[in-house]
Amino acid sequence: MVKEVSHLLLQSFFFFFNRLNQASFQAVPEVNVCDIKWNEYVLIGDYSSSAQFYVTFAVFVFLYCIAALLLYVGYTNLYRDSRKLPMIDFIITLVATFLWLVSTSAWAKALTDIKVATSPKIIQELEPCSKHPGVTCYFDSVTSMGSLNVSVIFGFLNMILWGGNAWFVYKETSLHSPSNTSA
């Protein structure tokens, strides 16, 4: 008795890796794969909020850096003569350091969940693969996540950079060197 083996291809394309719940599996048109409507099966997870928080915060920090640079370079006398501007700058630096930690941690957790949701093991858990005898499902290829790992590393490096910068901004405030008031 000879068992007939056929290899049929199912694909799931996801360009926005953070919205996996919108990426359904698709069979080659006009090919019946196990009498199953594969477009009803999707990957698990919507990680868009973590990614959007991370990117939005990074954009706001970039805009703040441009504004601060203009203030430091163009209006140095205004910055040095004011007691409030260095204090505001110090508070913003502390808040930015904390938010770098929060946003990067959220993005790192979402990235870990994305890796689990797109791992080769997940396809074995799909109903058609587990409940149909003789059907073997496997991944043909998995997208590399190296650039996403780098984004997490850069997020934590930014947190360290902003935390170190807080010391230099602190030295500009009246907390470090109180003003000399003679009696």
Secondary structure, DSSP 8 states (H G I E B T S, - for coil): ---------EE---SSTTBGGG-B-EE-TT--STT--GGG-B---B-HHHHHHHHHHHHHHHHHHHHHHHHHHH-HHHHHH-SHHHHHHHHHHHHHHHHHHHHHHHHHHHHHHHHHHTSGGGGGGSHHHHHSTT-----S-----HHHHHHHHHHHHHHHHHHHHHHHHHHHSTTTS------
